[in-house]
Amino acid sequence: MQKGKCITIDGIDGAGKSTQIDFICAYLKTRNINVVLTREPGGTEIGEKIRKLLLGSATKMHDETELMLMFAARNEHIQNKIIPTLANGDWVLSDRFTDASYAYQGGGRGISVERIAELESWVLQDFAPDMTLLLDVDVEIGMQRVVSRGQKGRIEQEDSRFFNRVRDAYIARSQKFPERIKLIDASQDVENISNQIQKVLATL
Ligand code: TMP
């Protein structure tokens, strides 16, 4: 069924995804590729409501509730947006995807990989992105960028130890899936990062 390609972009908070998302959309346009930009948690009407629950309030939430809500939003996203878009022949660019659950709820919160994999096989079945761009940057740099953006979301308020665990889990994912996950050195200047991304996108 899938005709278009699905690219996801991930990394710790403050890794610089937004700037590079603009670059990727512009680059794909020059190749006459129709790309639908979307995000997680979110991307659908229900998903955006779940996003508000997850990120909007400071109310304490059980770690596994957080994980299940991420996957509930993801189910809606895959079934009602990603699969229909790809079937239509368009490409999907998702600002975050399942790797974020392994990094944040797995690495950050300490939920076991096996537990997350259960939800992944239930919700994703045999779906996987064609390529994932992992923007890797030092935790201190990422946290400074988040501070300069203003008000922090519920998860962004975690400390540097949390974000170091998240970063390590992302890197472990990229080592486990080197074909799909392309590690991008996001400590470089914006143009250099875009160049790295363009090189790997060209292989698609
Ligand atoms: P962002 O859209 O601004 O990147 O924020 C999304 C936040 O949600 C970010 O702190 C990472 C977090 N998140 C998870 O913890 N698990 C997930 O599965 C996803 C998709 C996001």
Boltz pocket constraint, residues with backbone or C-beta under 6 A from the ligand:
constraints:
  - pocket:
      binder: B
      contacts: [[A, 13], [A, 39], [A, 40], [A, 41], [A, 55], [A, 70], [A, 95], [A, 96], [A, 97], [A, 98], [A, 99], [A, 100], [A, 101], [A, 102], [A, 104], [A, 105], [A, 155], [A, 156]]
      max_distance: 6.0
